[in-house]
Amino acid sequence: MADTTSKHRARTWIVRILIGICLVVAAAAALYLGRAGYKTYSTYKQQETALAKLDMTATGSNQELKGSKSNIDLQNQQLKVIAAVVIPKIKVTLPVFSTDTNAALDIGAGLMSTKSPVGGVPSHTVLAGHTGKYEPLFDNVPQLRRGDPIYLRLASGKTLEYKVTSKTTRSPRDDTDLQIEPGKDLLTLYTCYPYPQLTHRMHVHAKRVAYDGRFAVAKPWFAWIFDHAALLGSVLAAALVVLLTWIHSKRKEEKRD
């Protein structure tokens, strides 16, 4: 009988330890979501605001951007949204601004001012994006491989598709592979590399191909979590009540033993 009681208590303590570990992990996850996660979500909502205004800003009328719930006032920063870039391989959808200023790159991609406009023959569209921020911008661009598609949705509603052809690592001042080439419609994604040193620049080159009709906005997993925060909070609260009730009943059983 004593041996059985001892085993029962050992199992109970193991369960308690596992529960404690789960609570610590949950607390760490909550801390992340409360700090870095919320900042990421905030940036995502700003990107949504910018993308929703794509048609309007491209025609020069961005008055409605004023007073949006974005932390960055797109109107005052004079940020004009000219396109959306979608990279399915790394689940990225970003607004493309007509400038590569810090204000633009804090929430999206920016057209490098020395390069040509988006699309056309000949043209070389160069989009700059940050690496190493809280929010996922161009951090995973180095993962792209030959043949991966990149889509540009223009204000007109037209979608351009490019496929990755090569990657190069250059010094910050080396733009020899960013020039326009006769008869070609090219796209390059430009970001700091490698992380966390960020001493060089990664150039991911792509060429225009026939559009395959598969353009789709990628919604990150953390956006779903914050969009359903109230529901998830209720579920977790209910689970905690059930857990505490179970622990209380186990303690009563131990006292009777």
C-alpha positions as CSV (number, residue, x, y, z in Angstrom):
1,M,0.0,0.0,0.0
2,A,2.8,2.4,0.9
3,D,4.6,1.6,-2.3
4,T,1.5,2.4,-4.3
5,T,1.0,5.7,-2.5
6,S,4.7,6.6,-3.1
7,K,4.3,5.9,-6.8
8,H,1.1,8.0,-6.9
9,R,2.8,10.9,-5.3
10,A,5.8,10.6,-7.6
11,R,3.5,10.8,-10.6
12,T,1.7,13.7,-9.1
13,W,5.0,15.6,-8.7
14,I,6.0,14.8,-12.3
15,V,2.7,16.2,-13.5
16,R,3.2,19.3,-11.4
17,I,6.7,19.8,-12.8
18,L,5.4,19.5,-16.4
19,I,2.7,21.9,-15.7
20,G,5.2,24.3,-14.2
21,I,7.4,24.1,-17.3
22,C,4.3,24.7,-19.5
23,L,3.4,27.8,-17.5
24,V,7.0,29.1,-17.8
25,V,6.9,28.6,-21.6
26,A,3.5,30.3,-21.7
27,A,4.8,33.2,-19.7
28,A,7.8,33.6,-22.1
29,A,5.5,33.4,-25.1
30,A,3.2,36.1,-23.5
31,L,6.2,38.3,-22.9
32,Y,7.3,38.0,-26.5
33,L,3.8,38.7,-27.8
34,G,3.4,41.6,-25.4
35,R,6.6,43.3,-26.6
36,A,8.2,42.3,-29.8
37,G,5.0,40.6,-31.0
38,Y,2.8,43.6,-30.6
39,K,5.4,45.8,-32.3
40,T,5.4,43.4,-35.2
41,Y,1.6,43.4,-35.3
42,S,1.5,47.2,-35.2
43,T,3.8,47.3,-38.2
44,Y,1.7,44.7,-40.0
45,K,-1.4,46.9,-39.5
46,Q,0.5,49.9,-40.9
47,Q,1.4,47.8,-43.9
48,E,-2.3,46.9,-44.3
49,T,-3.2,50.6,-44.1
50,A,-0.7,51.5,-46.8
51,L,-1.7,48.6,-49.1
52,A,-5.4,49.5,-48.8
53,K,-4.5,53.0,-50.0
54,L,-2.5,51.8,-53.0
55,D,-4.9,52.9,-55.7
56,M,-5.5,56.3,-54.1
57,T,-1.9,57.2,-53.3
58,A,-0.7,56.2,-56.8
59,T,-3.1,58.8,-58.3
60,G,-1.7,61.5,-56.0
61,S,-4.7,61.7,-53.6
62,N,-3.6,60.5,-50.2
63,Q,-5.7,62.8,-48.0
64,E,-7.6,59.9,-46.4
65,L,-4.3,58.5,-45.0
66,K,-4.4,61.4,-42.4
67,G,-5.8,60.3,-39.1
68,S,-5.3,56.6,-39.7
69,K,-4.5,54.4,-36.7
70,S,-1.0,53.8,-38.0
71,N,1.9,54.9,-35.7
72,I,3.6,56.3,-38.7
73,D,1.7,59.2,-40.4
74,L,2.0,58.3,-44.0
75,Q,0.7,61.7,-45.1
76,N,3.2,63.8,-43.1
77,Q,6.0,61.5,-44.1
78,Q,5.0,62.0,-47.7
79,L,5.1,58.3,-48.4
80,K,3.5,57.4,-51.7
81,V,2.5,53.8,-52.2
82,I,3.3,52.7,-55.7
83,A,2.9,48.9,-55.6
84,A,2.7,45.8,-53.4
85,V,5.5,43.2,-53.4
86,V,4.5,39.6,-52.6
87,I,7.2,36.9,-52.0
88,P,5.4,33.6,-51.4
89,K,8.5,31.6,-50.5
90,I,9.2,33.7,-47.4
91,K,5.5,34.7,-46.8
92,V,6.1,38.4,-47.2
93,T,3.6,41.0,-48.5
94,L,4.8,44.6,-48.3
95,P,3.8,48.0,-49.5
96,V,6.3,49.5,-52.0
97,F,7.0,53.2,-51.5
98,S,8.3,55.7,-54.0
99,T,11.3,56.5,-51.8
100,D,13.8,54.5,-49.7
101,T,13.9,56.8,-46.7
102,N,14.0,55.4,-43.2
103,A,10.3,56.2,-42.7
104,A,9.4,54.1,-45.7
105,L,11.8,51.2,-44.9
106,D,10.5,51.0,-41.3
107,I,7.2,49.5,-42.6
108,G,7.8,48.3,-46.2
109,A,10.1,48.3,-49.2
110,G,11.3,51.4,-51.0
111,L,12.2,52.1,-54.6
112,M,15.8,53.2,-54.7
113,S,15.8,56.8,-56.0
114,T,18.6,56.3,-58.5
115,K,16.8,53.5,-60.3
116,S,14.0,53.3,-62.9
117,P,10.3,53.1,-62.2
118,V,8.5,49.8,-61.8
119,G,8.2,47.6,-64.9
120,G,8.8,48.1,-68.5
121,V,11.5,47.3,-71.1
122,P,14.1,48.3,-70.5
123,S,13.9,48.8,-66.7
124,H,15.6,47.6,-63.5
125,T,13.4,48.0,-60.5
126,V,15.5,47.9,-57.3
127,L,13.6,47.5,-54.0
128,A,15.4,48.2,-50.7
129,G,14.2,46.6,-47.4
130,H,15.5,46.4,-43.9
131,T,16.9,43.3,-42.2
132,G,17.2,42.9,-38.4
133,K,14.1,44.8,-37.2
134,Y,11.4,43.4,-34.9
135,E,9.1,43.0,-37.8
136,P,9.8,40.6,-40.7
137,L,10.7,42.8,-43.7
138,F,13.5,41.6,-46.0
139,D,15.1,39.4,-43.3
140,N,14.5,36.1,-45.1
141,V,15.2,37.4,-48.6
142,P,18.6,35.5,-48.6
143,Q,16.6,32.3,-48.5
144,L,15.3,32.8,-52.0
145,R,16.6,30.5,-54.7
146,R,16.7,30.4,-58.5
147,G,13.1,30.1,-59.9
148,D,11.3,31.5,-56.8
149,P,8.5,33.9,-57.9
150,I,8.2,37.5,-56.8
151,Y,5.0,39.4,-57.6
152,L,4.5,43.2,-58.0
153,R,0.9,44.4,-57.9
154,L,0.6,47.9,-59.4
155,A,-1.9,50.6,-58.6
156,S,-3.6,49.9,-62.0
157,G,-4.4,46.4,-60.8
158,K,-1.9,44.8,-63.1
159,T,0.4,42.1,-61.6
160,L,3.9,41.6,-62.8
161,E,5.7,38.4,-62.1
162,Y,9.5,37.9,-61.8
163,K,11.5,34.8,-61.1
164,V,14.8,34.8,-59.2
165,T,17.8,34.2,-61.4
166,S,20.8,34.8,-59.1
167,K,22.1,36.4,-55.8
168,T,25.2,38.5,-55.2
169,T,26.8,39.9,-52.1
170,R,28.3,43.4,-52.6
171,S,29.8,46.3,-50.6
172,P,27.3,49.0,-49.8
173,R,28.7,51.3,-52.6
174,D,28.9,48.7,-55.3
175,D,25.9,49.0,-57.6
176,T,27.5,47.5,-60.8
177,D,24.8,44.8,-61.0
178,L,21.9,47.2,-60.5
179,Q,22.0,48.9,-63.8
180,I,19.4,48.9,-66.6
181,E,20.2,46.3,-69.4
182,P,18.9,46.8,-72.9
183,G,15.8,44.8,-73.8
184,K,15.3,43.5,-70.2
185,D,12.7,44.0,-67.4
186,L,14.6,43.2,-64.2
187,L,13.9,43.3,-60.5
188,T,16.4,43.3,-57.6
189,L,15.7,43.0,-53.9
190,Y,18.3,44.8,-51.9
191,T,19.0,44.4,-48.2
192,C,21.8,44.4,-45.5
193,Y,23.7,41.2,-45.1
194,P,24.8,39.1,-43.2
195,Y,22.8,39.4,-40.0
196,P,23.7,40.6,-37.4
197,Q,26.9,42.2,-38.8
198,L,25.1,43.8,-41.8
199,T,28.4,44.9,-43.3
200,H,27.4,44.1,-46.9
201,R,24.4,44.1,-49.2
202,M,22.5,41.1,-50.6
203,H,21.2,41.6,-54.1
204,V,18.6,39.1,-55.2
205,H,18.1,39.4,-58.9
206,A,15.0,38.4,-60.9
207,K,13.7,38.7,-64.4
208,R,10.2,39.3,-65.7
209,V,8.2,36.3,-66.9
210,A,4.6,35.7,-67.9
211,Y,2.2,36.1,-65.0
212,D,1.0,32.7,-63.8
213,G,-2.1,34.1,-62.0
214,R,-1.1,32.9,-58.6
215,F,-0.7,36.2,-56.8
216,A,-2.0,36.0,-53.2
217,V,-1.5,38.2,-50.2
218,A,0.4,36.3,-47.4
219,K,-1.0,36.9,-43.9
220,P,1.5,36.0,-41.1
221,W,0.5,33.7,-38.3
222,F,1.0,36.4,-35.6
223,A,-1.6,38.6,-37.2
224,W,-4.2,35.9,-36.7
225,I,-3.3,35.6,-33.0
226,F,-3.7,39.3,-32.4
227,D,-6.8,39.5,-34.5
228,H,-8.4,36.8,-32.3
229,A,-6.8,37.9,-29.0
230,A,-10.1,38.1,-27.1
231,L,-11.1,34.6,-28.1
232,L,-7.7,33.1,-27.3
233,G,-7.6,34.9,-24.0
234,S,-11.0,33.3,-23.1
235,V,-9.9,29.8,-24.1
236,L,-6.7,30.1,-22.0
237,A,-8.6,31.4,-19.0
238,A,-11.0,28.5,-19.2
239,A,-8.1,26.1,-19.6
240,L,-6.4,27.6,-16.5
241,V,-9.7,27.2,-14.4
242,V,-9.9,23.5,-15.5
243,L,-6.2,23.0,-14.6
244,L,-6.5,24.6,-11.2
245,T,-9.7,22.6,-10.4
246,W,-7.8,19.4,-11.4
247,I,-4.9,20.2,-9.1
248,H,-7.2,21.0,-6.2
249,S,-9.0,17.7,-6.6
250,K,-5.6,15.8,-6.7
251,R,-4.5,17.5,-3.5
252,K,-7.8,16.4,-1.8
253,E,-7.1,12.8,-2.9
254,E,-3.6,12.9,-1.5
255,K,-4.9,14.1,1.9
256,R,-7.4,11.3,2.0
257,D,-4.6,8.8,1.3
